[in-house]
Amino acid sequence: MAFYASDRSRSFRSQASEPDVSPAASSRSVTPPGTTSPTSSAFLTSSVSSLWGGLMRRFSGEPSPSNPSPPEMPHARTFQPDGGSKQQKHNYHGQGNGLDGVYTPPHLLHPHRTASPMRPPPLEPLRLSGFSEETKQNARLLTAPIAEEIRIMVPARLGIVDEWKLVYSLEQDGASLATLYEKCAQYQGVRVGFVLCVKDCDGGLFGAYLSDYPHPAPKYFGTGECFLWRASVLSPLPPPPSAIDNEINGKANLRTTTIPAVAPSNNGASTSASNSINPPSRTPTPQPIRFKAFPYSGVNEYYMLCESHFLSLGAGDGKYGLWLDNSLERGVSATSQTFGNEPLSDEGEKFGVLGVEVWVIGA
């Protein structure tokens, strides 16, 4: 049995080693094992050549006849100010192409953009509410023109509010810092803003915008939205010589002229210049205001510090931007690092207080 199995294995090996001489096999090309066919070798060579040539053309700075410039992109259009459109060409071989320097987008190399004609709608005029009927006009500190100037500086979410409400007034509620804290505490947790107005003994008006309601706290609080401000009313200029008139016996005494003004009457007769000249009508113009604001400087974060016996805004180097005592009778204002402000009162760093108001925005 062993001899028979050995003969069979030798016959199988001899059959496997014999080549196939059938017609179908003779028609195919036989590739020896361990070698590549001429077709695959040519394909590999052409692929390497194409890859190498593409890399050379890609990193070559000079265009060649075989590598023309890429066609324009039909989707890359830039609208001109006159309403037309222009195909914008990409500069692949100049400066800013990413190879010779920092890449710059084409729309930045040749900008053709214009400002949008859309503008936000105008804001409604401010309304100041909260004064009692017994409060005299000269005892009201904040006026609409000054409030409009402050409105420009407040955050945008509060700038669109067209009504400010009076929270505290020294004239109506008495001179007490505790009362001021108590009236402002009702807005705790509400996202509103406060405007503090102070009037000194010289008639100067100044104050601050508070991002949080004033309340006693053991440390500084508030945000960079806080700022200090001061406002002053400029004295009006004298009228021009052509409008000088002095009331004498109820009649206007205008500048005389050598040319009489003749005006036709009902019967066609002319009257004298003194009877035909009427005094010019004058419309009252609002007094000009000089307004200064001192926003957050970024030096420190000493926005607001309130205790039971004082209220302060801004600090640095031992000085306060604005400081009021608990009786609201005396105050201090000096240059502070928080706001980089100048002294707010013309009296000096120390001043006397005639009036205080606190307004809420967004309630």
C-alpha positions as CSV (number, residue, x, y, z in Angstrom):
1,M,0.0,0.0,0.0
2,A,2.8,2.4,0.7
3,F,4.4,1.7,-2.7
4,Y,1.2,2.4,-4.5
5,A,0.6,5.7,-2.8
6,S,4.1,6.9,-3.7
7,D,3.5,6.1,-7.4
8,R,0.3,8.1,-7.4
9,S,1.9,11.1,-5.8
10,R,4.7,11.1,-8.4
11,S,2.1,10.9,-11.2
12,F,0.3,13.9,-9.8
13,R,3.5,15.9,-9.6
14,S,4.4,15.0,-13.1
15,Q,1.0,16.1,-14.4
16,A,1.2,19.5,-12.6
17,S,4.6,20.2,-14.0
18,E,3.7,19.5,-17.6
19,P,2.8,22.6,-19.6
20,D,-0.7,23.1,-21.0
21,V,-0.4,22.7,-24.8
22,S,-4.1,23.0,-25.6
23,P,-5.2,25.6,-28.3
24,A,-6.9,27.8,-25.7
25,A,-3.7,27.9,-23.6
26,S,-1.5,28.6,-26.6
27,S,-3.6,31.6,-27.5
28,R,-2.9,33.3,-24.1
29,S,0.4,34.9,-23.2
30,V,2.1,33.2,-20.4
31,T,3.8,35.5,-17.8
32,P,6.5,33.9,-15.8
33,P,6.0,34.1,-12.1
34,G,7.9,37.0,-10.4
35,T,7.8,39.3,-13.4
36,T,5.4,42.1,-14.6
37,S,3.7,42.3,-17.9
38,P,4.7,45.0,-20.5
39,T,1.2,46.6,-20.2
40,S,1.3,47.1,-16.4
41,S,4.9,48.5,-16.6
42,A,3.9,51.0,-19.2
43,F,0.9,52.2,-17.2
44,L,3.1,52.6,-14.1
45,T,5.6,54.6,-16.0
46,S,3.0,56.9,-17.5
47,S,1.4,57.5,-14.2
48,V,4.7,58.5,-12.5
49,S,5.5,60.8,-15.4
50,S,2.1,62.5,-15.3
51,L,2.4,62.9,-11.5
52,W,5.9,64.4,-11.7
53,G,4.9,66.7,-14.6
54,G,1.9,67.9,-12.7
55,L,3.9,68.7,-9.7
56,M,6.5,70.6,-11.7
57,R,3.8,72.6,-13.4
58,R,2.1,73.3,-10.1
59,F,5.2,74.7,-8.5
60,S,6.5,76.5,-11.5
61,G,6.1,80.3,-11.3
62,E,6.3,80.9,-15.0
63,P,3.4,79.8,-17.3
64,S,4.2,77.6,-20.2
65,P,2.4,77.0,-23.5
66,S,1.5,73.5,-22.2
67,N,0.1,75.0,-19.0
68,P,-2.1,77.9,-19.9
69,S,-3.9,80.1,-17.2
70,P,-7.0,78.5,-15.8
71,P,-10.3,79.7,-17.2
72,E,-12.4,82.3,-15.4
73,M,-14.8,81.1,-12.9
74,P,-18.3,82.0,-14.0
75,H,-19.6,82.0,-10.4
76,A,-17.0,84.4,-9.0
77,R,-18.8,87.7,-9.8
78,T,-18.4,91.0,-8.1
79,F,-21.2,93.6,-8.5
80,Q,-20.0,97.1,-9.4
81,P,-21.3,100.3,-7.8
82,D,-23.0,101.2,-11.1
83,G,-25.1,98.0,-10.9
84,G,-23.2,95.9,-13.4
85,S,-21.2,92.8,-12.7
86,K,-17.7,92.0,-13.6
87,Q,-15.9,88.6,-13.8
88,Q,-13.1,88.7,-11.3
89,K,-9.9,87.1,-12.4
90,H,-7.9,85.2,-9.9
91,N,-4.2,86.1,-9.8
92,Y,-2.5,82.7,-9.7
93,H,1.0,83.8,-10.7
94,G,1.3,87.2,-8.9
95,Q,1.8,88.4,-5.4
96,G,-0.6,87.0,-2.9
97,N,-1.0,83.6,-4.6
98,G,0.2,81.7,-1.5
99,L,3.6,80.7,-3.1
100,D,5.4,84.1,-3.4
101,G,3.8,85.4,-0.2
102,V,0.8,85.4,2.0
103,Y,-2.3,84.4,0.2
104,T,-4.8,87.2,-0.3
105,P,-8.3,86.5,-1.6
106,P,-9.1,88.2,-4.9
107,H,-12.0,90.2,-3.4
108,L,-9.6,91.9,-1.1
109,L,-7.1,92.7,-3.8
110,H,-9.7,94.4,-5.9
111,P,-12.6,95.5,-3.6
112,H,-15.7,96.8,-5.4
113,R,-18.1,96.9,-2.5
114,T,-20.3,99.8,-1.4
115,A,-22.0,100.5,1.8
116,S,-25.5,99.1,2.2
117,P,-28.2,101.7,1.6
118,M,-30.2,100.2,4.4
119,R,-30.1,102.3,7.6
120,P,-31.7,101.6,11.0
121,P,-34.9,103.5,11.6
122,P,-34.6,106.7,13.7
123,L,-35.1,106.4,17.4
124,E,-38.2,107.8,19.0
125,P,-37.7,110.9,21.1
126,L,-37.1,110.3,24.8
127,R,-39.9,110.8,27.4
128,L,-38.9,111.5,31.0
129,S,-41.6,110.4,33.4
130,G,-41.8,110.4,37.1
131,F,-41.8,114.1,38.2
132,S,-44.5,115.2,40.5
133,E,-46.6,118.2,39.7
134,E,-45.3,120.0,42.7
135,T,-41.7,119.7,41.5
136,K,-40.6,123.0,40.0
137,Q,-39.1,123.2,36.6
138,N,-35.8,124.6,37.8
139,A,-35.5,121.7,40.4
140,R,-35.6,119.1,37.6
141,L,-32.0,118.1,36.8
142,L,-32.2,115.8,33.8
143,T,-33.6,117.4,30.6
144,A,-34.4,115.8,27.3
145,P,-31.4,117.2,25.4
146,I,-29.0,115.9,27.9
147,A,-30.8,112.6,28.1
148,E,-30.4,112.2,24.3
149,E,-26.7,112.6,24.7
150,I,-26.5,110.0,27.4
151,R,-28.7,107.7,25.2
152,I,-26.0,107.5,22.6
153,M,-23.6,106.0,25.1
154,V,-25.8,103.4,26.8
155,P,-25.9,99.8,25.5
156,A,-27.8,99.3,22.3
157,R,-30.4,97.1,24.0
158,L,-31.3,100.1,26.2
159,G,-30.8,102.8,23.6
160,I,-34.0,101.9,21.8
161,V,-36.0,102.5,25.0
162,D,-38.0,105.7,24.5
163,E,-39.1,106.2,28.2
164,W,-37.0,106.8,31.2
165,K,-38.6,106.6,34.7
166,L,-37.5,108.5,37.7
167,V,-36.6,106.2,40.6
168,Y,-35.2,108.7,43.1
169,S,-35.1,112.5,43.4
170,L,-33.6,114.4,46.3
171,E,-36.2,117.1,45.7
172,Q,-39.2,114.7,46.0
173,D,-37.8,111.9,48.3
174,G,-35.4,113.7,50.6
175,A,-31.7,113.7,51.1
176,S,-30.9,110.1,52.1
177,L,-28.6,107.6,50.6
178,A,-30.6,104.8,52.3
179,T,-33.8,105.9,50.5
180,L,-31.9,105.8,47.2
181,Y,-30.8,102.2,47.9
182,E,-34.3,101.2,48.9
183,K,-36.0,102.6,45.8
184,C,-33.5,101.0,43.5
185,A,-33.7,97.6,45.2
186,Q,-37.0,96.9,43.5
187,Y,-35.1,96.3,40.2
188,Q,-32.9,93.6,41.7
189,G,-32.5,90.8,39.1
190,V,-34.0,92.9,36.3
191,R,-31.8,93.6,33.3
192,V,-32.0,97.4,33.3
193,G,-29.7,100.4,33.5
194,F,-29.5,103.4,35.7
195,V,-28.5,107.0,35.1
196,L,-27.2,109.0,38.1
197,C,-27.5,112.8,37.9
198,V,-25.8,115.2,40.3
199,K,-26.0,119.0,40.5
200,D,-23.3,120.9,42.4
201,C,-23.5,124.3,44.1
202,D,-22.1,126.0,41.0
203,G,-24.9,124.6,38.8
204,G,-22.8,122.0,37.1
205,L,-24.5,118.8,36.0
206,F,-22.7,115.5,35.9
207,G,-23.2,111.9,36.8
208,A,-22.8,108.3,35.7
209,Y,-24.4,105.3,34.0
210,L,-24.7,102.3,36.2
211,S,-24.9,98.8,34.8
212,D,-26.3,97.4,38.1
213,Y,-28.6,98.9,40.7
214,P,-26.8,100.7,43.5
215,H,-26.8,98.7,46.7
216,P,-24.4,98.1,49.7
217,A,-21.9,95.4,48.8
218,P,-18.6,94.2,50.3
219,K,-16.6,94.5,47.1
220,Y,-16.7,96.2,43.7
221,F,-19.4,95.2,41.2
222,G,-20.7,96.3,37.8
223,T,-19.5,95.9,34.3
224,G,-17.5,97.8,31.7
225,E,-20.8,99.4,30.4
226,C,-20.5,101.9,33.2
227,F,-19.2,105.4,32.3
228,L,-19.1,108.9,33.8
229,W,-20.4,112.0,32.1
230,R,-20.7,115.8,32.5
231,A,-22.8,118.4,30.7
232,S,-22.8,122.1,30.6
233,V,-25.1,124.6,28.9
234,L,-23.2,127.1,26.7
235,S,-24.1,130.7,26.9
236,P,-25.9,131.9,23.7
237,L,-24.1,134.1,21.2
238,P,-25.2,137.7,20.8
239,P,-27.5,138.3,17.8
240,P,-26.0,139.5,14.6
241,P,-25.9,143.2,13.8
242,S,-28.7,142.8,11.2
243,A,-31.1,141.5,13.9
244,I,-30.4,144.1,16.6
245,D,-33.6,145.5,18.0
246,N,-34.4,147.4,21.1
247,E,-37.9,147.7,22.4
248,I,-38.7,151.3,22.9
249,N,-42.3,152.1,23.8
250,G,-43.4,148.8,22.5
251,K,-42.0,149.4,19.1
252,A,-39.0,147.8,17.5
253,N,-36.1,150.2,16.9
254,L,-34.1,148.7,14.0
255,R,-31.0,149.9,12.3
256,T,-31.8,152.8,10.0
257,T,-30.9,152.8,6.3
258,T,-30.8,155.5,3.7
259,I,-33.0,153.6,1.3
260,P,-36.6,153.8,2.4
261,A,-38.7,150.6,2.2
262,V,-41.9,151.4,0.2
263,A,-44.8,149.1,0.5
264,P,-48.1,149.4,-1.5
265,S,-51.2,150.1,0.5
266,N,-54.8,149.2,-0.3
267,N,-55.4,152.5,-2.2
268,G,-52.1,152.2,-4.1
269,A,-50.4,154.9,-2.1
270,S,-47.0,154.4,-0.6
271,T,-46.4,154.7,3.1
272,S,-43.4,155.7,5.0
273,A,-40.6,153.2,6.0
274,S,-41.5,153.5,9.7
275,N,-45.0,152.3,9.1
276,S,-44.2,149.5,6.7
277,I,-41.3,147.8,8.5
278,N,-42.3,145.0,10.9
279,P,-40.0,143.6,13.6
280,P,-38.5,140.3,12.6
281,S,-40.0,137.3,14.3
282,R,-37.7,135.1,16.4
283,T,-38.2,131.5,17.2
284,P,-36.6,130.2,20.4
285,T,-33.8,127.9,19.7
286,P,-32.6,125.2,22.2
287,Q,-29.5,126.2,24.1
288,P,-26.3,124.4,23.0
289,I,-25.0,121.7,25.3
290,R,-21.4,120.6,25.8
291,F,-21.4,116.9,26.7
292,K,-18.5,114.8,27.7
293,A,-18.5,111.0,28.4
294,F,-15.7,109.0,30.0
295,P,-16.1,105.3,29.2
296,Y,-14.3,102.4,30.8
297,S,-10.6,102.5,30.3
298,G,-9.7,98.9,31.0
299,V,-7.0,99.7,33.6
300,N,-8.9,98.1,36.5
301,E,-12.3,96.8,37.4
302,Y,-13.3,99.3,40.1
303,Y,-16.7,100.1,38.5
304,M,-19.0,100.6,41.5
305,L,-18.6,100.4,45.3
306,C,-21.5,101.1,47.5
307,E,-21.7,101.0,51.3
308,S,-24.2,102.3,53.8
309,H,-22.3,105.5,54.3
310,F,-21.2,106.3,50.7
311,L,-21.6,105.6,47.0
312,S,-18.7,105.6,44.6
313,L,-17.8,104.9,41.0
314,G,-14.3,104.4,39.6
315,A,-11.2,104.3,41.6
316,G,-7.4,104.0,41.5
317,D,-4.4,105.6,43.3
318,G,-6.7,106.4,46.3
319,K,-9.0,108.6,44.3
320,Y,-12.6,108.2,43.2
321,G,-14.2,109.2,39.9
322,L,-17.4,110.1,41.7
323,W,-18.1,109.8,45.5
324,L,-21.2,110.9,47.5
325,D,-21.7,110.7,51.2
326,N,-24.7,109.2,53.0
327,S,-26.5,112.5,53.5
328,L,-26.1,113.5,49.8
329,E,-24.6,116.8,50.9
330,R,-21.0,116.5,49.9
331,G,-19.2,114.8,47.1
332,V,-15.8,114.2,45.6
333,S,-14.7,113.8,42.0
334,A,-11.1,113.3,40.9
335,T,-9.3,111.6,38.0
336,S,-9.7,107.8,38.3
337,Q,-7.9,105.1,36.5
338,T,-11.1,103.2,35.9
339,F,-12.6,105.8,33.5
340,G,-9.7,108.1,32.9
341,N,-12.0,111.0,33.6
342,E,-11.3,114.6,34.5
343,P,-12.8,116.1,37.7
344,L,-16.5,116.3,37.0
345,S,-17.3,119.4,39.1
346,D,-15.9,122.9,38.4
347,E,-15.7,123.5,42.1
348,G,-12.7,121.2,42.4
349,E,-12.3,117.7,43.7
350,K,-14.7,118.5,46.6
351,F,-18.1,120.0,45.9
352,G,-21.4,120.6,47.5
353,V,-24.5,118.8,46.3
354,L,-27.8,120.6,45.4
355,G,-29.7,117.8,43.7
356,V,-29.5,114.1,43.0
357,E,-31.6,112.0,40.6
358,V,-31.6,108.3,39.6
359,W,-33.4,107.2,36.4
360,V,-34.0,103.6,35.3
361,I,-33.9,102.5,31.6
362,G,-35.7,99.5,30.3
363,A,-38.1,98.9,33.2
